[in-house]
Amino acid sequence: MKKFLVAVLVLPFIAAPAFGQAGRNLKVFISVDMEGITGVVNWEDVSRTGKDYDDFRRIMTEETNAAIEGALAAGATEIVVRDSHGSARNILPELLNENARLIRDWSGGPKVMMEGIDESFDAVMFVGYHAKAGTPDALLEHTMSGNVMDFSINGVSLPEAGLNALIAGYYDVPVVFVAGDKALCEQAKALFGEVETVAVKDGIGGAARSLHPEASRERIRAGVESALRNLRRYRPYKLEPPYTMVLKLKNEESVYNGSFFPGARRTGEWELTYTSDDLLQLAYAFAVMRR
């Protein structure tokens, strides 16, 4: 009887490579506002003339760094940060993580808080964002300016996060993570469905109950890493064209002036309506008409 020798080759288990590994790139866009940063409760906190502005400017930079660290931990190979508050010159460049590139000031184009986004990105994140105008139990809630009462596209009332997500969706890039106050996080979930959120504070009338800044940073860092490691769960946020914007303003002069924008119609005492097949053209119209 012949005997046969059987050799068994045991190979180690190799996990499928994540983005950023084995030659795969992971490019991330982070838009950062200030009203939704930990501890911010008053307009003085986010104004250059406010006595605590420099402190919250530092906290804003640190929360941005937490998002960057989470992205790097998930394998990000390229990170772009867009300063999106007020002057767009708030984040402290010297304190920002050196692995990110920073976009400062306004270009004058229609992307505004999303300046720099294009189809080359894999994911978008919002840090320090706030709820839309008129939201109860929210901190410093507004929609781009104090002049806007409501802003909707195709019947969907939107916060700034909604418009910015649509601009990302224009390039087929999903919003995967949002940090801000509790009211904003709830609005983001209602709009986007699948999205990772971190609520760093919640409103109590004009006051806020906030996490400690380090606790916020830890949650942002972990939330961003989790979102990017599960990137396939998220889909770009889109609405079907044509896009019809209904804009309700507080100022009579603004409504009158806005009615002269090409294609705009005054459809109510405080209301303007505008329709376009081009989302960026609509975003430009909004930027002009809301002033």
C-alpha positions as CSV (number, residue, x, y, z in Angstrom):
1,M,0.0,0.0,0.0
2,K,1.4,3.3,-1.0
3,K,1.5,6.2,1.4
4,F,0.9,9.8,0.3
5,L,2.3,12.8,2.0
6,V,-0.1,15.7,1.9
7,A,1.2,19.2,2.5
8,V,-1.1,21.8,3.9
9,L,-0.2,25.4,3.3
10,V,-1.8,27.8,5.8
11,L,-2.0,31.4,4.7
12,P,-2.5,34.2,7.2
13,F,-5.8,36.1,6.9
14,I,-5.4,39.4,5.2
15,A,-8.1,42.0,5.6
16,A,-9.4,43.9,2.6
17,P,-7.4,47.2,2.4
18,A,-9.1,50.3,3.7
19,F,-9.1,53.6,1.9
20,G,-5.7,55.2,2.1
21,Q,-3.9,51.9,2.2
22,A,-2.5,49.7,-0.6
23,G,-2.4,52.7,-3.0
24,R,-6.0,53.7,-2.5
25,N,-6.5,57.4,-1.8
26,L,-9.0,58.9,0.6
27,K,-9.6,62.6,0.0
28,V,-11.7,64.4,2.6
29,F,-13.3,67.9,2.7
30,I,-14.1,69.6,6.1
31,S,-16.3,72.7,6.2
32,V,-16.0,74.4,9.6
33,D,-18.5,77.0,11.0
34,M,-18.3,78.6,14.5
35,E,-21.7,78.9,16.0
36,G,-21.9,75.2,16.6
37,I,-18.5,75.0,18.4
38,T,-18.4,73.7,22.0
39,G,-19.3,76.4,24.5
40,V,-20.4,79.1,22.0
41,V,-23.7,80.7,23.2
42,N,-23.6,84.3,22.2
43,W,-22.9,86.3,19.0
44,E,-20.0,88.0,20.9
45,D,-18.3,84.6,21.1
46,V,-18.1,84.4,17.3
47,S,-17.4,88.1,16.5
48,R,-13.9,89.5,16.1
49,T,-14.9,92.3,18.5
50,G,-16.0,89.9,21.3
51,K,-13.7,89.6,24.2
52,D,-13.9,85.8,24.2
53,Y,-13.5,85.4,20.4
54,D,-9.9,84.4,20.5
55,D,-10.6,81.6,23.0
56,F,-13.4,80.2,20.8
57,R,-11.2,80.7,17.7
58,R,-8.7,78.3,19.4
59,I,-11.4,75.8,20.4
60,M,-12.7,76.0,16.8
61,T,-9.2,75.1,15.5
62,E,-8.9,72.3,18.0
63,E,-12.2,70.7,17.0
64,T,-11.1,70.9,13.4
65,N,-7.9,69.1,14.4
66,A,-9.9,66.4,16.1
67,A,-11.8,65.8,12.8
68,I,-8.5,65.8,10.9
69,E,-7.0,63.3,13.4
70,G,-10.0,61.0,13.0
71,A,-9.7,61.2,9.2
72,L,-6.0,60.4,9.4
73,A,-6.7,57.4,11.6
74,A,-9.1,56.1,9.0
75,G,-6.5,56.4,6.3
76,A,-7.1,59.8,4.8
77,T,-4.4,60.8,2.3
78,E,-5.5,64.3,1.5
79,I,-7.6,66.7,3.7
80,V,-8.9,70.1,2.8
81,V,-10.3,72.4,5.5
82,R,-12.7,75.3,4.5
83,D,-13.0,78.1,7.1
84,S,-16.7,78.9,6.7
85,H,-17.6,81.4,9.4
86,G,-18.0,85.2,9.1
87,S,-14.8,86.6,7.6
88,A,-13.6,83.0,6.7
89,R,-10.4,83.9,8.6
90,N,-11.0,82.4,12.0
91,I,-9.1,79.1,12.1
92,L,-5.5,79.6,13.4
93,P,-3.2,78.4,10.6
94,E,-0.2,77.8,12.9
95,L,-2.3,75.6,15.3
96,L,-4.0,73.6,12.5
97,N,-2.8,70.1,11.9
98,E,0.0,70.2,9.3
99,N,-1.6,67.3,7.3
100,A,-4.4,69.6,6.1
101,R,-4.7,72.4,3.6
102,L,-6.7,75.4,4.7
103,I,-9.0,77.6,2.5
104,R,-9.5,81.1,3.9
105,D,-11.6,84.1,2.9
106,W,-14.4,84.3,0.3
107,S,-13.8,83.8,-3.4
108,G,-17.1,85.5,-4.5
109,G,-18.2,82.3,-6.2
110,P,-21.5,80.3,-5.6
111,K,-20.0,77.5,-3.4
112,V,-19.4,79.8,-0.5
113,M,-18.9,77.5,2.6
114,M,-18.1,74.7,0.2
115,E,-15.4,76.5,-1.8
116,G,-12.8,73.9,-3.0
117,I,-15.2,70.9,-3.3
118,D,-15.2,68.9,-6.5
119,E,-15.7,65.4,-7.7
120,S,-12.2,64.3,-6.6
121,F,-13.3,64.1,-2.9
122,D,-14.6,60.9,-1.2
123,A,-16.3,62.4,1.8
124,V,-17.5,65.7,3.3
125,M,-17.7,66.6,7.0
126,F,-19.3,69.6,8.8
127,V,-17.9,70.8,12.1
128,G,-19.3,73.7,14.2
129,Y,-22.5,73.9,12.3
130,H,-25.8,75.3,13.5
131,A,-29.6,74.9,12.9
132,K,-31.7,76.8,10.5
133,A,-33.5,80.1,11.2
134,G,-36.5,79.7,13.5
135,T,-35.4,76.3,15.0
136,P,-36.5,76.0,18.7
137,D,-33.9,75.0,21.4
138,A,-31.0,75.9,19.0
139,L,-28.0,78.0,19.5
140,L,-27.4,81.1,17.3
141,E,-29.7,79.6,14.7
142,H,-29.9,81.3,11.3
143,T,-29.6,80.6,7.6
144,M,-26.6,82.4,6.1
145,S,-27.7,85.7,7.5
146,G,-30.1,87.2,10.0
147,N,-32.2,88.5,7.1
148,V,-33.5,85.0,6.1
149,M,-36.7,83.6,7.7
150,D,-36.8,80.5,5.6
151,F,-35.0,79.0,2.7
152,S,-36.4,76.0,0.8
153,I,-35.6,74.0,-2.4
154,N,-38.4,71.9,-4.0
155,G,-40.5,72.3,-0.9
156,V,-37.7,71.2,1.5
157,S,-36.8,73.8,4.2
158,L,-33.0,73.7,4.5
159,P,-30.4,74.8,7.0
160,E,-27.0,75.8,5.7
161,A,-25.9,72.2,6.1
162,G,-28.7,71.2,3.6
163,L,-27.6,73.6,0.9
164,N,-23.9,72.6,1.4
165,A,-24.8,68.9,1.3
166,L,-26.6,69.5,-2.0
167,I,-23.5,71.3,-3.4
168,A,-21.4,68.2,-2.3
169,G,-24.0,66.0,-3.9
170,Y,-23.7,68.0,-7.1
171,Y,-20.2,66.4,-7.3
172,D,-21.5,63.0,-6.1
173,V,-19.8,63.4,-2.7
174,P,-21.6,62.3,0.5
175,V,-21.8,64.1,3.8
176,V,-20.7,61.5,6.3
177,F,-20.2,63.4,9.5
178,V,-21.8,66.5,11.2
179,A,-20.9,68.1,14.5
180,G,-22.7,71.0,16.1
181,D,-25.6,71.6,18.5
182,K,-28.3,68.9,19.1
183,A,-30.9,70.7,17.0
184,L,-28.6,70.8,14.0
185,C,-27.7,67.1,14.4
186,E,-31.4,66.3,14.4
187,Q,-32.0,68.3,11.2
188,A,-29.0,66.6,9.5
189,K,-30.4,63.1,10.3
190,A,-33.8,64.1,9.0
191,L,-32.4,65.3,5.8
192,F,-29.6,62.9,5.0
193,G,-30.8,59.7,6.7
194,E,-27.5,57.9,7.2
195,V,-25.0,60.3,8.8
196,E,-22.7,60.2,11.8
197,T,-23.4,63.1,14.2
198,V,-21.9,64.5,17.4
199,A,-23.9,67.0,19.4
200,V,-21.5,69.0,21.5
201,K,-24.2,71.1,23.2
202,D,-28.0,71.6,23.4
203,G,-30.0,74.7,23.8
204,I,-32.0,75.8,26.9
205,G,-33.7,79.0,25.8
206,G,-30.8,81.4,25.2
207,A,-28.4,79.2,27.2
208,A,-26.6,76.0,26.4
209,R,-25.6,72.8,28.1
210,S,-22.2,71.9,26.6
211,L,-19.7,69.1,26.8
212,H,-16.2,69.8,28.0
213,P,-14.1,70.8,25.0
214,E,-11.8,67.7,25.4
215,A,-14.9,65.5,25.5
216,S,-16.2,67.1,22.3
217,R,-12.8,66.5,20.6
218,E,-12.7,62.9,21.6
219,R,-16.2,62.3,20.2
220,I,-15.5,64.2,17.0
221,R,-12.3,62.3,16.5
222,A,-14.0,58.9,17.0
223,G,-17.1,59.9,15.0
224,V,-15.1,60.9,12.0
225,E,-12.9,57.8,12.0
226,S,-16.0,55.6,12.3
227,A,-17.8,57.4,9.4
228,L,-14.8,57.1,7.1
229,R,-14.2,53.4,7.9
230,N,-17.9,52.8,6.9
231,L,-17.9,55.0,3.9
232,R,-20.1,52.7,1.8
233,R,-23.0,53.4,4.1
234,Y,-23.4,56.9,2.9
235,R,-25.0,58.4,-0.2
236,P,-24.8,61.9,-1.7
237,Y,-27.6,64.2,-0.8
238,K,-29.6,65.2,-3.9
239,L,-32.9,66.7,-5.0
240,E,-34.2,66.3,-8.5
241,P,-34.0,69.3,-11.0
242,P,-35.5,71.7,-11.8
243,Y,-34.7,73.4,-8.5
244,T,-37.2,75.8,-7.2
245,M,-36.1,78.1,-4.4
246,V,-38.5,79.9,-2.1
247,L,-36.8,82.5,0.0
248,K,-38.5,84.4,2.8
249,L,-36.7,87.5,4.0
250,K,-37.3,89.9,6.9
251,N,-36.3,93.1,5.1
252,E,-38.6,94.9,2.6
253,E,-35.7,96.5,0.8
254,S,-34.0,93.1,0.3
255,V,-37.2,91.5,-1.0
256,Y,-37.6,94.4,-3.5
257,N,-34.0,94.3,-4.6
258,G,-34.1,90.5,-4.9
259,S,-37.1,90.7,-7.2
260,F,-34.8,92.2,-9.9
261,F,-32.5,89.2,-10.0
262,P,-32.9,87.7,-13.5
263,G,-35.6,85.0,-13.3
264,A,-36.7,85.8,-9.7
265,R,-40.4,86.6,-8.9
266,R,-41.9,88.2,-5.9
267,T,-44.5,85.6,-4.8
268,G,-45.5,87.0,-1.4
269,E,-45.1,90.0,0.9
270,W,-41.8,88.7,2.1
271,E,-41.2,85.9,-0.4
272,L,-39.1,85.5,-3.6
273,T,-39.2,82.4,-5.9
274,Y,-36.5,81.4,-8.3
275,T,-36.1,78.3,-10.5
276,S,-33.1,76.8,-12.3
277,D,-31.9,73.5,-13.6
278,D,-28.4,74.3,-12.4
279,L,-27.8,73.9,-8.7
280,L,-24.8,76.2,-8.6
281,Q,-26.7,78.9,-10.4
282,L,-29.4,78.6,-7.8
283,A,-26.8,78.8,-5.0
284,Y,-25.5,82.0,-6.6
285,A,-29.0,83.4,-6.8
286,F,-29.5,82.7,-3.1
287,A,-26.2,84.3,-2.2
288,V,-27.2,87.5,-4.0
289,M,-30.9,87.6,-3.1
290,R,-30.6,87.0,0.7
291,R,-28.6,90.2,1.3
